[in-house]
């Protein structure tokens, strides 16, 4: 099993910044992808950004240019630096790790951290 614990959410004014962190523990394989998703009230969960264990990032259009994802493989930790935050960035942000085991892609989720951006 894999456990993910997020931190760093909070309330920030528009234009401000936050850094989210997520620590993964448990049975983590060398090759995996970690990422951040978000879910706003009444909306579906959506990808924000992801990064492979080889440090290849991928960004959704919503955060491209404002958000930076990074990871520390030695600490099994992924970060999301969010700059120039907008009220529409308000959501619960979830950490995700996916890895293959016996050919099956397995997804693990954190409990989420609330990000609220005031106008």
VENJO-V641053 format. One record per helix or strand of 2 or more residues. SS is the DSSP state (2 for helix, 1 for strand). FROM is the first residue (numbers start at 1). TO is the last residue. If there is no record, write none. Layout:
SS | FROM | TO
SS | FROM | TO
This chain:
1 | 2 | 7
1 | 10 | 13
1 | 18 | 26
1 | 33 | 39
1 | 46 | 52
1 | 57 | 59
1 | 67 | 72
2 | 73 | 75
1 | 77 | 82
2 | 87 | 89
1 | 91 | 101
1 | 104 | 109
1 | 113 | 118
